[in-house]
Amino acid sequence: MTRLDLSADTARRALAPAGVEYDAEAARDRYATAVWCQLVEPGDSAAGRLIAARGAVGALEAMLEGDPAELTGRELAEGRKRWLPRLSARAVSEALTAAAARGVAFVTPADADWPAQLDDLGAHAPLCLWVRGDVSALRRLEPSVAIVGARAASRYGDHVAMELAAELAASGVAIVSGGAYGIDGAAHRATLAAGGLTVALLAGGADRAYPAGHTKLLDDVAAHGVVLSEVACGAAPTKWRFLQRNRLIAALAGATVVVEAGWRSGSLNTAGHAAALSRPLGAVPGPITSATSAGTHRLIREYGAECITGADDVREMLGLTESQPTGTTGHGYTDDATRVKDAMSTRVWRDTLEVARRAGMSTDAVEGILGLLQLKGVIDSGVDGWRLVRLGR
């Protein structure tokens, strides 16, 4: 049978690029987890059951040398056919080295920053996460909501996604999405503009932007939040990995809201995972003539999704009430945006400090709102500051 060196010395050498010292047992477990990550495709339940029962090291040893009781003979035979062709100590070492060089952290269920809500996926839970950005943010995802939808979003869909994300983010709700064009991108941008926390889950490696047109956006998400994947750096995004990525979006967030979706949209796959996990599910209605809203209407009609018409509906879905603040104080985003606009002029450029002074707000709060207003085309920015856009432009 195929052999693999799982000694503590080998594990420590492979993990060395991360610059963290581990005791013998922790090093072996971490290294074995990285090996499994190379062997399996996301959501492999046979590997998941074996690892859950024996740990990463014991599961590898049993798979390579024994006949584990957790798997039937057929499951083990088929599993070995899938896994063994990928077995390469060199590939594992290169993946860990590449991650360290690109600032991508390797996070396992043994780490304090592991988001426990992913464990609700059971045998289909991810074996590890590759994280670019603030790893500790993974512990700050309560409350959180996944905002997903069509890549070819309409102006209506973009507008609704931005409004929902901005108001929720400004009130302390983390926004989870998939980094794609359309609704995903609108949700990420609005959250960043509002100064909130956002997480982008990718189907390929966390080190490579996909789509390439969102390179700058994903860099910004990593700088202020988290970009993560369950596949190693350099891994390509495949159709299967996109479908499996959706289960992580649904599991990571406390609720899922589909803003726009066609009749067969991939966002409905995310909604299905949310429903299977008994997570609250919401959908935004649209024009009955719009093909991009056919999927959301289907979710409301056939699957009992909550009808979402604003941020308050999402907060209610998350179980947040006025007696349960989400970490911010003062007025809601809409009221604060009005104060900021009242402090501005269509003729005179004003810098952020002056706008904050006139609005009676902190500069930090004003900066987030100014960014969102600019995204909506309400204001312009220039070398001298900010100015309201004239009506009719």
Buried (B, 14 or more C-beta within 10 A) or exposed (E): EEEBEBEBEBBBBBBBBBEBEBEEEBBBBBBBBBBBBBBBBBBBBBBBBBBBBBBBBBBBBBBBEEEBEBBEEEBBEEBBEBBEEBBBBEBBBBBBBBBBEBEBBBBBBBBEBBBEBBEBBEBBBBBBBBBBBBBEBBEBBEBBBBBBBBBBBBEBBBBBBBBBBBBBBBBBBBBBBBBBBBBBBBBBBBBBBBBBBBBBBBBBBBBBBBBEEBEEBBBBBBEBBBBBBBBBBBBEBBEEBBBBBBBBBBBBBBBBBBBBBBEEBBBBBBBBBBBBBEBBBBBBBBEEEBBBBBBBBBBBEEEEBBEBEEBEBBBBBBEBEEEEEBEBEEEEBEEBBEBBBEBBEEEEBBEBEBBBBBBEBEBEBBBBBBBBBBBBEBBBBEEEBBBBBEEEE
